[in-house]
Amino acid sequence: MTPASQEDDPADAGEAGAGQPPPTFEFLAHTLFTQALMALGRIPNPITKKSHRNLPTARHFIDTLAMLERKTAGNLTEDERRMLEEIQHQLRMMYMAETAGPQSP
C-alpha cells in the first residue's frame, strides 16, 4: 500500500474545499445519522421533500455507525465517543419503535 499523496490530504486542498464543511469525525457521524433519520421516515429527503421509510436502509446506517465505533475504539476524544454513543442509542430506539408490533392502547 502506498502512502497518500499530499493532494489527497484535505488540509492541503486549499480552495478546493471552499464552502464545504471540514472533514471531521463529527461531520461523518452526523451525516450517517441524518441518512438513518431519512430512512426511518423521520425527516424528509431534501431533494424530493417527501418522507419515505426504508427500514433495511436504516438498519444499514445503524450498523455502519456501530462498525465505525468498533474501528475507532480508543482513538476518539471523549466528546466524539459520547456523541457516537448518543446518536446510536437514539437511532436504535427509533428503529425498535418502527419495528415493534402493534401498540396496545
Steps between C-alpha positions, in 0.01 A plus 500: 500500500641837406470802726242761407633786294486852627226586253280239672541682832196727563721734701701566184194542275514878519200652324370165372295450815373858523139512612508143624496398866833373629547122478466419870392188685202695633391592146526136386298373797232766453478423128434132576254602773308722256490225238361258759236756605391533137483121463287482816264754344570749781622778271419563134743446219641848424470443125147355477369672815320172578543260789548137412561212739756237399582290806771281340687816400452648849642178649798526264583852623459393864733204439747728322513728805559195723785387272646851511487488880683165509766609249572828679497365856776663702563768236214742565481797731257468787257735323517299175448171685204637695342650186534170315343308788212747528408502132514120488275477804249742348496313168464159664205622706332647190568181303352285777192723509460463124539123502295426813168328454168680543491709814244427773273794591 
